[in-house]
Amino acid sequence: MKFRIALFLAVILSGTLVAQTNIGFTGFGSLSHIDTPFDLSNVKALKSIPGIGASVFIEKELGDNFALETGAQYVQKGFRIRQRMDTEIFGNPIPIGYTVDTRLNYLQVPLLLTAKFGGPRLAGFVKAGPRIAYGTHGRIIGKANLLLGLNVLNEEIPFETIGLKRWDTGLQFGAGFEVPLDAGSLLIQGAYDLGLTELISMGILEAPFKNRSIMVGIGWKMPLQQR
């Protein structure tokens, strides 16, 4: 399945190499959670989970104000369940509870259309487009909270065994600023990742869940010289 992502990326890149313009990379932090059409408002323990990610990309300019971008992204997604109860021992408050992190790691390939605006010293941009993602691996980490955190669970997530789909299609929407410098451009940007694939059904409700992520980071891009 990883071969499919590599092949998809190669096909996209082969069409842009003739008129390629820029290459670059970004690093970002993320905040992810899951979404379901079922009403889970009573599940107050369900939280977002922080993560990190990185990407490399190639951008083909389509005139002065538009560009087409693709590349490879490594993104951490998932969700957190946290339950806390406070008690007292000899009049002293003691926090008791647990935290369970479900961390899913994905390799993504987006295809984004970018619209640019602004001047030569500072330019803004917005971008949007589809993406395809492949779940490479995941872990579930449980921690009991009693004065000090104690790991009670740390296991690999067996995607196929539990029925968790590895492939995830979705959409990405982003915006940011570009600061041109001598050797390239500094990028400051954010993005919202909207998963469209129902990844798993959980419990007797058989509720379908989808990935949701917010990403904020910085990057760098530079011209790719043509031979």
C-alpha positions as a LaTeX table, in Angstrom:
\begin{tabular}{lrrr}
\hline
Residue & $x$ (\AA) & $y$ (\AA) & $z$ (\AA) \\
\hline
Met1 & 0.00 & 0.00 & 0.00 \\
Lys2 & 2.93 & 2.31 & 0.63 \\
Phe3 & 3.83 & 1.70 & $-3.02$ \\
Arg4 & 0.52 & 3.27 & $-4.05$ \\
Ile5 & 1.39 & 6.51 & $-2.28$ \\
Ala6 & 4.85 & 6.56 & $-3.86$ \\
Leu7 & 3.35 & 5.90 & $-7.31$ \\
Phe8 & 0.69 & 8.59 & $-6.85$ \\
Leu9 & 3.34 & 11.09 & $-5.79$ \\
Ala10 & 5.59 & 10.17 & $-8.73$ \\
Val11 & 2.76 & 10.69 & $-11.22$ \\
Ile12 & 1.95 & 14.12 & $-9.81$ \\
Leu13 & 5.59 & 15.19 & $-9.71$ \\
Ser14 & 6.27 & 14.00 & $-13.26$ \\
Gly15 & 3.70 & 16.48 & $-14.50$ \\
Thr16 & 5.27 & 19.39 & $-12.65$ \\
Leu17 & 8.98 & 18.82 & $-13.29$ \\
Val18 & 8.83 & 20.44 & $-16.72$ \\
Ala19 & 7.81 & 23.81 & $-15.28$ \\
Gln20 & 8.80 & 23.32 & $-11.66$ \\
Thr21 & 9.36 & 26.45 & $-9.64$ \\
Asn22 & 9.91 & 25.93 & $-5.90$ \\
Ile23 & 10.73 & 23.19 & $-3.44$ \\
Gly24 & 10.45 & 23.45 & 0.32 \\
Phe25 & 9.74 & 21.91 & 3.68 \\
Thr26 & 7.63 & 22.69 & 6.74 \\
Gly27 & 7.52 & 21.60 & 10.37 \\
Phe28 & 4.37 & 21.95 & 12.42 \\
Gly29 & 2.49 & 21.12 & 15.56 \\
Ser30 & $-0.98$ & 19.64 & 15.40 \\
Leu31 & $-4.09$ & 19.19 & 17.50 \\
Ser32 & $-6.28$ & 16.25 & 16.48 \\
His33 & $-9.58$ & 14.69 & 17.48 \\
Ile34 & $-12.27$ & 12.47 & 16.00 \\
Asp35 & $-15.73$ & 13.32 & 14.72 \\
Thr36 & $-18.86$ & 11.19 & 14.53 \\
Pro37 & $-22.48$ & 11.84 & 13.51 \\
Phe38 & $-23.60$ & 10.31 & 16.82 \\
Asp39 & $-24.23$ & 12.55 & 19.80 \\
Leu40 & $-21.26$ & 12.15 & 22.14 \\
Ser41 & $-21.85$ & 15.34 & 24.10 \\
Asn42 & $-22.12$ & 13.28 & 27.27 \\
Val43 & $-18.65$ & 11.82 & 26.74 \\
Lys44 & $-16.81$ & 14.65 & 28.47 \\
Ala45 & $-13.62$ & 12.59 & 28.77 \\
Leu46 & $-13.02$ & 12.66 & 25.00 \\
Lys47 & $-10.30$ & 15.22 & 24.26 \\
Ser48 & $-8.03$ & 16.42 & 21.46 \\
Ile49 & $-4.46$ & 15.17 & 21.36 \\
Pro50 & $-1.34$ & 17.17 & 20.41 \\
Gly51 & 1.15 & 15.93 & 17.84 \\
Ile52 & 3.92 & 16.93 & 15.47 \\
Gly53 & 4.51 & 16.63 & 11.75 \\
Ala54 & 6.69 & 17.58 & 8.81 \\
Ser55 & 6.35 & 17.87 & 5.06 \\
Val56 & 8.35 & 18.31 & 1.89 \\
Phe57 & 6.69 & 19.82 & $-1.15$ \\
Ile58 & 7.10 & 21.02 & $-4.70$ \\
Glu59 & 5.19 & 24.02 & $-6.02$ \\
Lys60 & 4.50 & 24.89 & $-9.64$ \\
Glu61 & 3.48 & 28.48 & $-10.27$ \\
Leu62 & 0.52 & 29.02 & $-12.56$ \\
Gly63 & 0.99 & 32.67 & $-13.39$ \\
Asp64 & 1.55 & 35.40 & $-10.81$ \\
Asn65 & $-1.27$ & 34.62 & $-8.40$ \\
Phe66 & $-1.82$ & 30.86 & $-8.47$ \\
Ala67 & 0.21 & 27.72 & $-7.87$ \\
Leu68 & $-0.20$ & 23.96 & $-7.69$ \\
Glu69 & 1.42 & 22.14 & $-4.77$ \\
Thr70 & 2.01 & 18.50 & $-3.89$ \\
Gly71 & 4.42 & 16.56 & $-1.72$ \\
Ala72 & 4.58 & 14.21 & 1.25 \\
Gln73 & 3.41 & 14.90 & 4.80 \\
Tyr74 & 4.04 & 12.97 & 8.00 \\
Val75 & 1.21 & 13.70 & 10.45 \\
Gln76 & 0.34 & 12.43 & 13.92 \\
Lys77 & $-3.40$ & 12.11 & 14.58 \\
Gly78 & $-5.69$ & 10.43 & 17.09 \\
Phe79 & $-7.58$ & 11.34 & 20.24 \\
Arg80 & $-7.31$ & 11.34 & 24.03 \\
Ile81 & $-9.62$ & 10.07 & 26.75 \\
Arg82 & $-8.99$ & 11.68 & 30.12 \\
Gln83 & $-10.98$ & 11.12 & 33.28 \\
Arg84 & $-10.11$ & 12.82 & 36.57 \\
Met85 & $-11.52$ & 12.50 & 40.06 \\
Asp86 & $-10.27$ & 14.42 & 43.08 \\
Thr87 & $-10.22$ & 12.97 & 46.56 \\
Glu88 & $-8.70$ & 13.96 & 49.89 \\
Ile89 & $-6.25$ & 12.22 & 52.20 \\
Phe90 & $-5.82$ & 13.83 & 55.63 \\
Gly91 & $-7.32$ & 17.01 & 54.21 \\
Asn92 & $-4.94$ & 17.15 & 51.25 \\
Pro93 & $-6.39$ & 17.11 & 47.71 \\
Ile94 & $-5.21$ & 14.08 & 45.72 \\
Pro95 & $-5.87$ & 13.88 & 41.95 \\
Ile96 & $-6.89$ & 10.42 & 40.78 \\
Gly97 & $-7.71$ & 9.47 & 37.23 \\
Tyr98 & $-6.44$ & 8.05 & 33.97 \\
Thr99 & $-5.40$ & 9.17 & 30.50 \\
Val100 & $-5.55$ & 7.00 & 27.38 \\
Asp101 & $-3.89$ & 8.34 & 24.22 \\
Thr102 & $-4.67$ & 6.80 & 20.85 \\
Arg103 & $-1.93$ & 7.94 & 18.46 \\
Leu104 & $-2.19$ & 7.26 & 14.73 \\
Asn105 & 0.65 & 8.12 & 12.35 \\
Tyr106 & $-0.03$ & 8.88 & 8.70 \\
Leu107 & 1.88 & 9.51 & 5.50 \\
Gln108 & $-0.17$ & 11.91 & 3.37 \\
Val109 & $-0.02$ & 13.18 & $-0.20$ \\
Pro110 & $-2.03$ & 16.36 & $-0.89$ \\
Leu111 & $-2.79$ & 18.15 & $-4.16$ \\
Leu112 & $-3.45$ & 21.81 & $-3.34$ \\
Leu113 & $-4.39$ & 24.82 & $-5.43$ \\
Thr114 & $-2.90$ & 28.00 & $-3.95$ \\
Ala115 & $-4.07$ & 31.58 & $-4.49$ \\
Lys116 & $-1.57$ & 34.33 & $-3.61$ \\
Phe117 & $-2.04$ & 38.02 & $-2.90$ \\
Gly118 & $-0.01$ & 40.90 & $-1.51$ \\
Gly119 & 3.21 & 42.75 & $-2.26$ \\
Pro120 & 6.87 & 41.83 & $-2.78$ \\
Arg121 & 7.79 & 42.12 & 0.93 \\
Leu122 & 4.87 & 40.23 & 2.43 \\
Ala123 & 2.40 & 38.02 & 0.60 \\
Gly124 & $-0.59$ & 36.09 & 1.84 \\
Phe125 & $-1.98$ & 32.87 & 0.46 \\
Val126 & $-4.87$ & 30.46 & 0.79 \\
Lys127 & $-4.88$ & 26.89 & $-0.43$ \\
Ala128 & $-7.25$ & 23.95 & $-0.66$ \\
Gly129 & $-7.48$ & 20.53 & $-2.21$ \\
Pro130 & $-7.83$ & 16.78 & $-1.70$ \\
Arg131 & $-5.37$ & 14.49 & 0.04 \\
Ile132 & $-4.87$ & 10.78 & 0.49 \\
Ala133 & $-3.35$ & 9.29 & 3.65 \\
Tyr134 & $-1.98$ & 5.90 & 4.68 \\
Gly135 & $-1.78$ & 4.84 & 8.32 \\
Thr136 & 1.75 & 3.58 & 8.87 \\
His137 & 1.48 & 2.63 & 12.54 \\
Gly138 & $-0.15$ & 3.60 & 15.81 \\
Arg139 & 0.03 & 3.09 & 19.56 \\
Ile140 & $-2.38$ & 3.21 & 22.47 \\
Ile141 & $-0.82$ & 4.53 & 25.66 \\
Gly142 & $-2.58$ & 4.41 & 29.00 \\
Lys143 & $-1.45$ & 6.23 & 32.12 \\
Ala144 & $-2.88$ & 6.10 & 35.63 \\
Asn145 & $-2.72$ & 9.40 & 37.48 \\
Leu146 & $-2.15$ & 9.03 & 41.20 \\
Leu147 & 0.23 & 11.72 & 42.43 \\
Leu148 & 2.69 & 10.63 & 39.72 \\
Gly149 & 1.84 & 9.33 & 36.26 \\
Leu150 & 2.24 & 5.56 & 35.89 \\
Asn151 & 2.17 & 3.90 & 32.47 \\
Val152 & $-0.19$ & 0.93 & 32.57 \\
Leu153 & $-0.62$ & 0.35 & 28.83 \\
Asn154 & 1.67 & 0.81 & 25.83 \\
Glu155 & 0.79 & $-1.34$ & 22.84 \\
Glu156 & 0.97 & $-1.25$ & 19.05 \\
Ile157 & $-2.40$ & $-0.75$ & 17.36 \\
Pro158 & $-3.19$ & $-3.67$ & 15.02 \\
Phe159 & $-5.02$ & $-1.84$ & 12.23 \\
Glu160 & $-6.46$ & $-4.83$ & 10.39 \\
Thr161 & $-7.17$ & $-6.91$ & 13.49 \\
Ile162 & $-9.51$ & $-4.33$ & 15.03 \\
Gly163 & $-10.97$ & $-3.22$ & 11.71 \\
Leu164 & $-9.24$ & 0.17 & 11.63 \\
Lys165 & $-8.82$ & 1.31 & 8.02 \\
Arg166 & $-5.33$ & 2.39 & 6.98 \\
Trp167 & $-6.40$ & 4.44 & 3.95 \\
Asp168 & $-8.03$ & 7.79 & 4.63 \\
Thr169 & $-9.18$ & 10.31 & 2.04 \\
Gly170 & $-9.89$ & 13.90 & 2.93 \\
Leu171 & $-9.59$ & 17.61 & 2.23 \\
Gln172 & $-7.08$ & 20.22 & 3.38 \\
Phe173 & $-7.63$ & 23.95 & 3.76 \\
Gly174 & $-4.77$ & 26.29 & 4.59 \\
Ala175 & $-3.74$ & 29.93 & 4.84 \\
Gly176 & $-0.64$ & 31.84 & 5.77 \\
Phe177 & 2.02 & 34.38 & 4.94 \\
Glu178 & 5.16 & 34.30 & 2.84 \\
Val179 & 8.14 & 36.54 & 3.58 \\
Pro180 & 10.55 & 36.73 & 0.61 \\
Leu181 & 14.25 & 36.72 & 1.55 \\
Asp182 & 17.47 & 36.56 & $-0.44$ \\
Ala183 & 17.79 & 32.78 & $-0.79$ \\
Gly184 & 14.12 & 31.88 & $-0.59$ \\
Ser185 & 10.95 & 32.58 & 1.38 \\
Leu186 & 9.93 & 32.05 & 5.00 \\
Leu187 & 6.48 & 30.50 & 5.38 \\
Ile188 & 4.13 & 30.90 & 8.34 \\
Gln189 & 0.97 & 28.91 & 7.85 \\
Gly190 & $-1.90$ & 26.96 & 9.32 \\
Ala191 & $-4.15$ & 24.25 & 7.93 \\
Tyr192 & $-7.29$ & 22.29 & 8.71 \\
Asp193 & $-7.39$ & 18.62 & 7.74 \\
Leu194 & $-10.87$ & 17.16 & 7.20 \\
Gly195 & $-11.00$ & 13.36 & 7.06 \\
Leu196 & $-13.78$ & 11.89 & 4.92 \\
Thr197 & $-13.27$ & 8.17 & 5.52 \\
Glu198 & $-15.16$ & 6.32 & 8.24 \\
Leu199 & $-12.20$ & 4.68 & 9.94 \\
Ile200 & $-13.71$ & 2.35 & 12.52 \\
Ser201 & $-16.92$ & 1.43 & 14.32 \\
Met202 & $-16.64$ & 1.41 & 18.09 \\
Gly203 & $-18.76$ & $-0.35$ & 20.68 \\
Ile204 & $-22.42$ & $-1.31$ & 20.46 \\
Leu205 & $-23.28$ & 2.03 & 18.83 \\
Glu206 & $-21.15$ & 1.13 & 15.78 \\
Ala207 & $-20.43$ & 4.82 & 15.47 \\
Pro208 & $-18.24$ & 5.78 & 12.49 \\
Phe209 & $-15.37$ & 8.09 & 13.38 \\
Lys210 & $-13.42$ & 10.46 & 11.13 \\
Asn211 & $-10.11$ & 12.26 & 11.64 \\
Arg212 & $-9.96$ & 16.02 & 12.27 \\
Ser213 & $-6.72$ & 17.98 & 12.66 \\
Ile214 & $-5.50$ & 21.56 & 12.99 \\
Met215 & $-1.86$ & 22.20 & 12.01 \\
Val216 & 0.25 & 25.32 & 12.58 \\
Gly217 & 3.89 & 25.66 & 11.59 \\
Ile218 & 6.72 & 27.36 & 9.77 \\
Gly219 & 8.63 & 26.42 & 6.66 \\
Trp220 & 11.01 & 27.44 & 3.93 \\
Lys221 & 10.86 & 27.33 & 0.16 \\
Met222 & 13.40 & 28.13 & $-2.53$ \\
Pro223 & 13.54 & 28.26 & $-6.32$ \\
Leu224 & 14.39 & 25.04 & $-8.09$ \\
Gln225 & 16.81 & 25.85 & $-10.88$ \\
Gln226 & 16.00 & 24.42 & $-14.26$ \\
Arg227 & 18.74 & 22.86 & $-16.36$ \\
\hline
\end{tabular}
